[in-house]
Each structure stands twice: as C-alpha cells, then as structure tokens.
Amino acid sequence: MSQPVPEAAISEVPHANAEPGILADLLDLTKARLNLLVLITTFVGFWMGAPGAIDWVRLIEAMIGTALCAASAAAFNQIWEVKVDVLMPRTAQRPVAAGRMKKNVALMIAGALGVAGTALLWFAVNSLSAILAVSTIVVYVLLYTPLKRRSAWCTLVGAVSGAIPPVVGWAAANTNLSLGAWVLFGVLFAWQMPHFLAIAWMYKDQYRSAGLVMLKRDDETGVATAVTSFVFTLLLTFTTMVQFNAGLAGSIYLGGALVINSLFAMAAAHFVVDRSRPVARRLFFASIMYLPLILGLMVFTKQ
C-alpha cells in the first residue's frame, strides 16, 4: 500500500493562481474534454438502440443527463485525490489541488451535478438509464478512485465505468438491453485498456511518485503492460466482429472494421517491440483515432 501524502505537500502548491478563471476551472473540475467522449458514446448508444425514428428531444435529454453524471464523477474524483494531484505536474494545477476552488464548493458542485443528471434521466427519459448513469458515479468514485492507490486492477475497474455511457444511451432509446448494447459496452471496455495503459506508461514516474499503482509493480520493463495492450486490441477486434456475426451489420462494416482494428493492433504490436515513450504516445494517439472511426462506422452501417 502506498504511503499517505504529507499535509505539508499541499502548501507547496500556489493557492492564489486565478489565471484560468471560473469557467476554465469548472471545465477542468468536470473534465470537460473527457465528457465530450461521454456525449459521443451516449449518442451512439441511443442511435444504435433506437428501434425506429430518432426521438431527438429524448436523445438530447439522455446526453445531457449522462454528461452531468459523468461530470459529477469527475468532480468527486478530484476532491478525493487532491493530495495526490498536487504531487504530479500533469494534475497539480487542477482547481482544487491548486487551491483556486475550495473542497466544500467543489463538493456542492459535484453533488448538484449528480442529482441534476440523475433526475433528468429518471423523470425525462426512464429509470433504467438513470440507474445506469448513477452506476458510473459509484464505480468511478467508490471503486476505481481508491483502488488506484492499491492495485493495477484499477484500470479494469475504471474501464467498466467508462463503458457504461453507451449502454445508458441504448437504454434511453430501448429498455431492451439486447446484444447490441453489450457489444457497445465491450468495445468501450476493451478500447480503454490500450488507451489508458499507454498513458500510464508515458507518465509512470509521476504516477509512482504520487503513490498511484496504475501498472503492475514488478513491470519495470513494460513488457506486461505492452502485451496486455496488444491482447486487448485483439479482444477489441473480436468484439467488433460480433456486430457482423450476429447480423447487426453488413459487409461494408466488416471490411471497414477489419482495416481499423488491424491498424490499431499494429500500433499495439509496435509497443510490444519498442516500449519507448514516443511509441507509447503513438499508441495513445492511435486509440484516439480508433474510437470515432469504429463508432462512426457502426452508426453509418446500422441495419
């Protein structure tokens, strides 16, 4: 178990940095860029789950509600990890860690976002979508966040939380969570592993110095990290093929998915051979390109 961070560490971070501004701090607190992914995957889930014409009002309500719950989880995470954030250059200037926002203020914002998102989904969409959205907060805040200081299994747990938004979207359009919903869950789950492991390897020194266990403790060479990334790209390929094998997509989807998955797997294979930071960074960018391509392919070839 990692050692607790000394209280004195917080005082070493500037507390009067008002440069980012209130809006920028709110966007940072709620991880707005990450929330864009939540909006996209919720949209895809709704689109794929809709049995007929798209109910655009319901879709927008589902996207907003899910995004509010995801923003709540992100804010709770930063409140919980403030002592860790101050120790890493990549997170030290987050609003709570840098002292620009008080913890009680951030706590009220996090709670309000969670209540608003859950209420919107429950009353405007349906109870199933609301329950699923709340589960993202529970898994991310109560399981993933504390596990980061204890075990590298945290990455798998975090991937579960990140894979729920498309299922929320599906449930908003169709409460029958059929095979297609679980394919979307599987795609997001498997995709996050090479994506997050690439980040964890690039910033391994920062994570280690802050007491976070994002990688296996004995994986000094990165072999286990790279092989795991590659294995999950293969699992990702298998998962995306379910769409075709189950008759949910045609030959155009099959051809496109094979090309997209092959390129991603090649990037992961390169990481197995060369575990340098630049190669890990290329895998990270390959993962960023992969997701919109495969999800876009699903949307445009839906049968």
For each residue, the residues with C-beta under 8 A, 3 or more apart:
1: 149 150
2: 149 150 211 212 213
3: 211
4: 83
5: 9 83 84 86 87 210 211
6: 9
7: 10 11 83
8: 11 12
9: 5 6 12 13 83 86 87
10: 7 13 82 83 86 97 99
11: 7 8
12: 8 9 86
13: 9 10 86 92 97 98 99
14: 17 98 99
15: 98 99 100
16: 99
17: 14 20 93 98 99 100
18: 21 100
19:
20: 17 24 25 28 93 95 100
21: 18 24 25
22: 25 26
23: 26 27
24: 20 21 27 28
25: 20 21 22 28 29 95 100 101
26: 22 23 29 30 95 109
27: 23 24 30 32
28: 20 24 25 31 32 94 95
29: 25 26 74 75 78 94 95 96 101 106 109
30: 26 27 35 71 72 74 75 109 113
31: 28 34 35 70 71 74
32: 27 28 35 36 71
33: 36 37
34: 31 37 38 70 74
35: 30 31 32 38 39 67 70 71 74
36: 32 33 39 40
37: 33 34 40 41 291
38: 34 35 41 42 66 67 70 165
39: 35 36 42 43 63 66 67
40: 36 37 43 44 292 295
41: 37 38 44 45 165 166 169 184 188 295
42: 38 39 45 46 62 63 66 67 165 166 168 169 172
43: 39 40 46 47 59 63 169
44: 40 41 47 48 166 169 184 295 298 299
45: 41 42 48 49 165 166 167 168 169 170 171 172 173 181 184
46: 42 43 49 50 54 58 59 62 63 169 170 172 173
47: 43 44 50 54 59 169 173 299 302
48: 44 45 166 169 170 180 181 184 298 299 302
49: 45 46 169 170 171 172 173 174 180 181
50: 46 47 53 54 55 173 174
51: 173 174
52:
53: 50
54: 46 47 50 59 173
55: 50 58 59 173
56: 59 60
57: 60 61
58: 46 55 61 62 124 125 172 173
59: 43 46 47 54 55 56 62 63 169 172 173
60: 56 57 63 64
61: 57 58 64 65 120 121 124 125 172
62: 42 46 58 59 65 66 121 125 129 168 169 172 173
63: 39 42 43 46 59 60 66 67 169
64: 60 61 67 68 117 120
65: 61 62 68 69 117 118 120 121 124 125 129 130 133
66: 38 39 42 62 63 69 70 117 121 129 133 136 165 168 169
67: 35 38 39 42 63 64 70 71 117
68: 64 65 71 72 113 114 116 117 120
69: 65 66 72 73 113 114 117 118 121 133 134 136 137
70: 31 34 35 38 66 67 73 74 117 133 136 165
71: 30 31 32 35 67 68 74 75 113 117
72: 30 68 69 75 76 110 111 113 114 117 137
73: 69 70 76 77 114 136 137 140 141 161
74: 29 30 31 34 35 70 71 77 78
75: 29 30 71 72 78 79 106 109 110 113
76: 72 73 79 80 107 110 114 137 140 141 145
77: 73 74 80 81 140 141 145
78: 29 74 75 81 82 85 94 95 96 97 106
79: 75 76 82 96 103 106 107 110
80: 76 77 141 145 146
81: 77 78 84 85 91 145 148
82: 10 78 79 85 86 96 97 103
83: 4 5 7 9 10 86 87
84: 5 81 87 88 91 149 210 211 212
85: 78 81 82 88 91 92 94 96 97
86: 5 9 10 12 13 82 83 91 92 97 98
87: 5 9 83 84 92 206 209 210 211
88: 84 85 91 92 203 206 207 209 210
89: 92 206
90: 203 206
91: 81 84 85 86 88 94 97
92: 13 85 86 87 88 89 97 98
93: 17 20 97 98
94: 28 29 78 85 91 97 98
95: 20 25 26 28 29 78 98 100 101 106
96: 29 78 79 82 85 99 100 101 102 103 106
97: 10 13 78 82 85 86 91 92 93 94
98: 13 14 15 17 86 92 93 94 95
99: 10 13 14 15 16 17 96
100: 15 17 18 20 25 95 96
101: 25 29 95 96 105 106
102: 96 105 106
103: 79 82 96 106 107
104: 107 108
105: 101 102 108 109
106: 29 75 78 79 95 96 101 102 103 109 110
107: 76 79 103 104 110 111
108: 104 105 111 112
109: 26 29 30 75 105 106 112 113
110: 72 75 76 79 106 107 113 114
111: 72 107 108 114 115
112: 108 109 115 116
113: 30 68 69 71 72 75 109 110 116 117
114: 68 69 72 73 76 110 111 117 118 134 137
115: 111 112 118 119
116: 68 112 113 119 120
117: 64 65 66 67 68 69 70 71 72 113 114 120 121 133
118: 65 69 114 115 121 122 130 133 134
119: 115 116 122 123 130
120: 61 64 65 68 116 117 123 124 125
121: 61 62 65 66 69 117 118 124 125 126 129 130 133 168 172
122: 118 119 125 126 127 130
123: 119 120
124: 58 61 65 120 121
125: 58 61 62 65 120 121 122 129 130 172
126: 121 122 129 130 171 172 175
127: 122 130 131
128: 131 132 171 175 177
129: 62 65 66 121 125 126 132 133 168 169 171 172
130: 65 118 119 121 122 125 126 127 133 134
131: 127 128 134 135
132: 128 129 135 136 164 167 168 171
133: 65 66 69 70 117 118 121 129 130 136 137 164 165 168
134: 69 114 118 130 131 137 138
135: 131 132 138 139 164
136: 66 69 70 73 132 133 139 140 161 164 165 168
137: 69 72 73 76 114 133 134 140 141
138: 134 135 141 142 143
139: 135 136 142 143 144 157 160 161 164
140: 73 76 77 136 137 143 144 145 158 161
141: 73 76 77 80 137 138 144 145
142: 138 139 145 146
143: 138 139 140 146 147 157 161
144: 139 140 141 147 148 154 157 158 161
145: 76 77 80 81 140 141 142 148
146: 80 142 143 149 150
147: 143 144 150 151 153 154 157
148: 81 144 145 154 212 213 214
149: 1 2 84 146 211 212 213
150: 1 2 146 147 154 213
151: 147 154 213
152: 155 213 214 215 216 217
153: 147 156 157
154: 144 147 148 150 151 157 158 213 214
155: 152 158 159 192 193 196 197 200 214
156: 153 159 160 193
157: 139 143 144 147 153 154 160 161
158: 140 144 154 155 161 162 192 196
159: 155 156 162 163 188 189 190 192 193 196
160: 139 156 157 163 164 189
161: 73 136 139 140 143 144 157 158 164
162: 158 159 165 188 189 192
163: 159 160 166 167 184 185 186 187 188 189 192
164: 132 133 135 136 139 160 161 167 168 185
165: 38 41 42 45 66 70 133 136 162 168 169 188
166: 41 42 44 45 48 163 169 170 181 184 185 187 188
167: 45 132 163 164 170 171 177 181 182 184 185
168: 42 45 62 66 121 129 132 133 136 164 165 171 172
169: 41 42 43 44 45 46 47 48 49 59 62 63 66 129 165 166 172 173
170: 45 46 48 49 166 167 173 174 177 180 181 184
171: 45 49 126 128 129 132 167 168 174 175 177 181
172: 42 45 46 49 58 59 61 62 121 125 126 129 168 169
173: 45 46 47 49 50 51 54 55 58 59 62 169 170
174: 49 50 51 170 171 177 178
175: 126 128 171
176:
177: 128 167 170 171 174 181 182
178: 174 181 182
179: 182 183 242 246 248
180: 48 49 170 183 184 243 248
181: 45 48 49 166 167 170 171 177 178 184 185
182: 167 177 178 179 185 186
183: 179 180 186 187 239 240 242 243 246 248
184: 41 44 45 48 163 166 167 170 180 181 187 188 298
185: 163 164 166 167 181 182 188 189
186: 163 182 183 189 190 239 242
187: 163 166 183 184 190 191 236 239 240 294 295
188: 41 159 162 163 165 166 184 185 191 192
189: 159 160 162 163 185 186 192 193
190: 159 186 187 193 232 233 235 236 239
191: 187 188 194 195 232 236 287 290 291
192: 155 158 159 162 163 188 189 195 196
193: 155 156 159 189 190 196 197 228 229 232
194: 191 197 198 229 230 232 233 264 268 283 287
195: 191 192 198 199 284 287 288
196: 155 158 159 192 193 199 200 214
197: 155 193 194 200 201 215 225 228 229
198: 194 195 201 202 229 271 280 281 283 284 287
199: 195 196 202 203 284
200: 155 196 197 203 204 207 214 215 225
201: 197 198 204 215 222 225 226 275 277 280
202: 198 199 277 280 281 284
203: 88 90 199 200 206 207
204: 200 201 207 208 214 215
205: 208 209
206: 87 88 89 90 203 209 210
207: 88 200 203 204 210 212 213 214 215
208: 204 205 211 212
209: 87 88 205 206
210: 5 84 87 88 206 207
211: 2 3 5 84 87 149 208
212: 2 84 148 149 207 208
213: 2 148 149 150 151 152 154 207 217
214: 148 152 154 155 196 200 204 207
215: 152 197 200 201 204 207 219 222 224 225
216: 152 219 224 225
217: 152 213
218:
219: 215 216 222 223 224 225
220:
221: 275
222: 201 215 219 225 226 275
223: 219 226 227 272 275
224: 215 216 219 227 228
225: 197 200 201 215 216 219 222 228 229 275
226: 201 222 223 229 230 268 271 272 275
227: 223 224 230 231 272
228: 193 197 224 225 231 232
229: 193 194 197 198 225 226 232 233 268 271 272 283
230: 194 226 227 233 234 265 268 269 271 272
231: 227 228 234 235
232: 190 191 193 194 228 229 235 236 268
233: 190 194 229 230 236 237 261 264 265 267 268
234: 230 231 237 238 265
235: 190 231 232 238 239
236: 187 190 191 232 233 239 240 261 264
237: 233 234 240 241 257 258 261 262 265
238: 234 235 241 242
239: 183 186 187 190 235 236 242
240: 183 187 236 237 243 257 261 294
241: 237 238 244 245 254 257
242: 179 183 186 238 239 245 246 248
243: 180 183 240 246 248 249 253 257 298
244: 241 247 248 249 250 251 253 254 257
245: 241 242
246: 179 183 242 243
247: 244 303
248: 179 180 183 242 243 244 302 303
249: 243 244 253 254 257 298 301 302 303
250: 244 253 254 301 303
251: 244 254 255
252: 255 256 301
253: 243 244 249 250 256 257 297 298 301
254: 241 244 249 250 251 257 258
255: 251 252 258 259
256: 252 253 259 260 297 301
257: 237 240 241 243 244 249 253 254 260 261 294 297
258: 237 254 255 261 262
259: 255 256 262 263
260: 256 257 263 264 290 293 294 297
261: 233 236 237 240 257 258 264 265 294
262: 237 258 259 265 266
263: 259 260 266 267 286 290
264: 194 233 236 260 261 267 268 286 287 290
265: 230 233 234 237 261 262 268 269
266: 262 263 269 270
267: 233 263 264 270 271 282 283 286 287
268: 194 226 229 230 232 233 264 265 271 272 283 286
269: 230 265 266 272 273
270: 266 267 273 274 279 282 283
271: 198 226 229 230 267 268 274 275 279 280 282 283
272: 223 226 227 229 230 268 269 275
273: 269 270
274: 270 271 279
275: 201 221 222 223 225 226 271 272 279 280
276: 279 280
277: 201 202 280 281
278: 281 282
279: 270 271 274 275 276 282 283
280: 198 201 202 271 275 276 277 283 284
281: 198 202 277 278 284 285
282: 267 270 271 278 279 285 286
283: 194 198 229 267 268 270 271 279 280 286 287
284: 195 198 199 202 280 281 287 288
285: 281 282 288 289
286: 263 264 267 268 282 283 289 290
287: 191 194 195 198 264 267 283 284 290 291
288: 195 284 285 291
289: 285 286 292 293
290: 191 260 263 264 286 287 293 294
291: 37 191 287 288 294 295
292: 40 289 295 296
293: 260 289 290 296 297
294: 187 240 257 260 261 290 291 297 298
295: 40 41 44 187 291 292 298 299
296: 292 293 299 300
297: 253 256 257 260 293 294 300 301
298: 44 48 184 243 249 253 294 295 301 302
299: 44 47 48 295 296 302
300: 296 297
301: 249 250 252 253 256 297 298
302: 47 48 248 249 298 299
303: 247 248 249 250
